[in-house]
Amino acid sequence: MRTAAAALLSVLLGAPFLAGCARSHRAEPSGVTLVEFEEGVDAGRMVAGWSGFERTEEGLTFVWAVGTSSSVRLGPASRAPHTIELRAWAFDFPGAPPQDAVVFVNGCRVAELRLSPAPADYAIATPWSVWTDGTNVLSFAFSRADAPRDRVAGATDERPLSVGFDRILLRPGAVTE
């Protein structure tokens, strides 16, 4: 069954979301993909819903997801179980409601997260059936997006910010603890 978020992302990406969610065979795991959101390195991976590259006071590069959806290309990968690891945080302001995210791989819903307003690490185990050999699309649907100028005294930023992303790591195999 299609969710409203999947339908929205389908329109944004121009592809049907439920096609291909169940696959009939597996392939050997491929290597690790790291997206650190660095200017000149990762811009080609960003499909839709991202701000420009920024730096924290400590010098870490990151991007904001703007609006209520964003997508990034991952891979090459194979039809195998993978773990997606994120370092991310919700845009926060006094009285902010929680930031929830629905996570999709190639249009298949793989997780729901409640994101902390402080940078935090998240790991999502995904089944082999959502992956294709080659490039894959990781998408997010967020519960809210707010412009800092509307929520923070003295702020002038008009972008509808939802989540800051420091990095996304894709590795073959299940989550290990």
C-alpha positions as CSV (number, residue, x, y, z in Angstrom):
1,M,0.0,0.0,0.0
2,R,1.3,3.4,-0.9
3,T,1.7,6.0,1.8
4,A,1.3,9.8,1.3
5,A,5.0,10.2,1.8
6,A,5.8,7.5,-0.8
7,A,3.4,9.1,-3.3
8,L,5.0,12.5,-2.7
9,L,8.5,11.1,-3.2
10,S,7.2,9.2,-6.3
11,V,6.2,12.5,-7.9
12,L,9.4,14.2,-6.9
13,L,11.6,11.4,-8.4
14,G,9.3,10.6,-11.3
15,A,9.4,6.9,-10.6
16,P,6.8,4.5,-9.2
17,F,7.7,3.6,-5.6
18,L,6.4,0.1,-5.2
19,A,7.9,-1.4,-8.3
20,G,10.8,-3.6,-7.5
21,C,10.4,-3.8,-3.7
22,A,10.4,-7.6,-3.8
23,R,13.2,-9.2,-5.8
24,S,13.6,-12.9,-6.8
25,H,17.4,-13.3,-6.4
26,R,20.5,-12.1,-4.5
27,A,23.9,-11.0,-5.4
28,E,27.2,-10.9,-3.5
29,P,27.8,-7.8,-1.3
30,S,29.7,-4.9,-2.8
31,G,31.9,-2.3,-1.1
32,V,31.0,0.5,1.3
33,T,29.7,3.8,0.1
34,L,30.3,7.0,2.2
35,V,28.6,10.3,1.6
36,E,30.2,13.0,3.7
37,F,28.4,15.9,2.1
38,E,31.6,17.6,1.0
39,E,31.5,20.3,-1.7
40,G,33.0,19.1,-5.0
41,V,32.8,15.4,-3.9
42,D,29.2,14.5,-3.1
43,A,27.1,17.0,-5.1
44,G,26.4,14.5,-7.9
45,R,24.8,12.1,-5.3
46,M,22.3,14.6,-4.1
47,V,19.0,14.1,-6.1
48,A,16.6,16.5,-4.5
49,G,15.7,18.4,-1.3
50,W,19.2,19.5,-0.1
51,S,20.7,22.9,0.8
52,G,24.2,23.9,-0.2
53,F,27.3,22.6,1.7
54,E,27.9,24.1,5.1
55,R,30.4,23.8,8.0
56,T,29.9,23.6,11.7
57,E,32.0,25.7,14.0
58,E,34.3,22.6,14.5
59,G,34.8,22.4,10.7
60,L,32.6,19.4,9.9
61,T,30.8,19.6,6.6
62,F,27.1,19.0,6.4
63,V,23.9,19.8,4.5
64,W,20.4,20.6,5.5
65,A,17.5,18.6,4.1
66,V,15.1,21.4,3.0
67,G,11.4,20.8,2.7
68,T,9.7,17.6,3.8
69,S,11.6,15.2,1.5
70,S,15.1,14.6,0.2
71,S,16.9,11.9,-1.8
72,V,20.4,10.8,-2.4
73,R,22.1,8.3,-4.7
74,L,24.0,5.4,-3.1
75,G,26.2,2.7,-4.5
76,P,27.2,1.0,-6.5
77,A,25.6,-1.7,-4.4
78,S,24.3,-5.2,-5.0
79,R,21.1,-7.1,-4.2
80,A,22.2,-8.0,-0.7
81,P,21.3,-6.9,2.9
82,H,22.8,-3.6,3.7
83,T,23.1,-1.4,6.7
84,I,22.5,2.4,6.3
85,E,24.3,4.4,9.0
86,L,23.4,8.1,9.4
87,R,24.8,11.0,11.5
88,A,21.9,13.5,11.5
89,W,20.0,15.9,13.7
90,A,16.6,17.6,13.6
91,F,16.3,21.4,13.1
92,D,15.4,22.6,16.5
93,F,13.9,25.7,18.1
94,P,12.0,26.4,21.4
95,G,8.8,24.4,21.4
96,A,9.7,22.4,18.3
97,P,7.7,19.2,17.9
98,P,9.5,16.0,17.3
99,Q,11.1,15.4,13.9
100,D,10.1,12.0,12.4
101,A,11.5,10.6,9.2
102,V,10.3,7.7,7.0
103,V,13.2,6.1,5.2
104,F,12.9,4.6,1.7
105,V,15.3,2.6,-0.5
106,N,14.3,2.6,-4.1
107,G,10.8,3.5,-3.0
108,C,10.5,0.7,-0.5
109,R,9.8,1.8,3.1
110,V,12.6,0.5,5.3
111,A,12.4,2.4,8.6
112,E,10.8,5.1,10.7
113,L,13.0,7.3,12.9
114,R,12.5,10.0,15.5
115,L,15.5,12.3,15.1
116,S,17.2,14.0,18.0
117,P,17.8,17.8,17.9
118,A,21.5,17.0,18.7
119,P,23.8,15.1,16.3
120,A,23.2,11.4,16.7
121,D,24.0,8.2,14.9
122,Y,21.3,5.9,13.5
123,A,21.7,2.4,11.9
124,I,19.0,0.9,9.7
125,A,19.2,-2.8,8.7
126,T,17.7,-3.3,5.2
127,P,16.8,-6.5,3.4
128,W,18.3,-7.6,0.1
129,S,15.0,-7.3,-1.6
130,V,15.0,-3.4,-1.7
131,W,18.4,-3.1,-3.4
132,T,19.3,-3.3,-7.1
133,D,22.6,-4.0,-8.7
134,G,24.2,-0.6,-9.3
135,T,23.0,2.9,-8.2
136,N,20.2,3.0,-5.6
137,V,18.1,5.9,-4.3
138,L,17.8,6.6,-0.5
139,S,14.9,8.9,0.2
140,F,13.5,10.5,3.3
141,A,10.0,12.0,4.1
142,F,10.1,14.3,7.1
143,S,7.2,15.3,9.4
144,R,8.1,19.0,9.4
145,A,10.2,21.7,7.8
146,D,10.5,25.2,9.4
147,A,12.2,28.4,8.3
148,P,14.5,29.7,11.1
149,R,13.3,33.3,10.5
150,D,9.8,32.1,11.5
151,R,11.0,30.2,14.6
152,V,14.1,31.8,16.0
153,A,14.3,35.4,17.2
154,G,16.7,37.4,15.0
155,A,17.2,34.6,12.4
156,T,16.9,35.6,8.7
157,D,17.3,32.2,7.0
158,E,14.2,31.6,4.9
159,R,14.9,27.9,4.0
160,P,12.4,25.4,5.3
161,L,14.9,23.2,7.3
162,S,14.1,19.7,8.4
163,V,17.2,17.7,9.2
164,G,21.0,18.3,9.1
165,F,23.1,15.4,7.7
166,D,26.8,15.0,8.5
167,R,27.2,11.7,6.7
168,I,25.5,8.6,5.3
169,L,27.4,5.3,5.2
170,L,26.1,2.3,3.3
171,R,27.7,-1.1,4.1
172,P,26.9,-4.6,3.0
173,G,25.5,-6.9,5.7
174,A,23.4,-6.6,8.8
175,V,23.9,-4.2,11.7
176,T,26.6,-5.5,14.0
177,E,26.8,-4.5,17.6
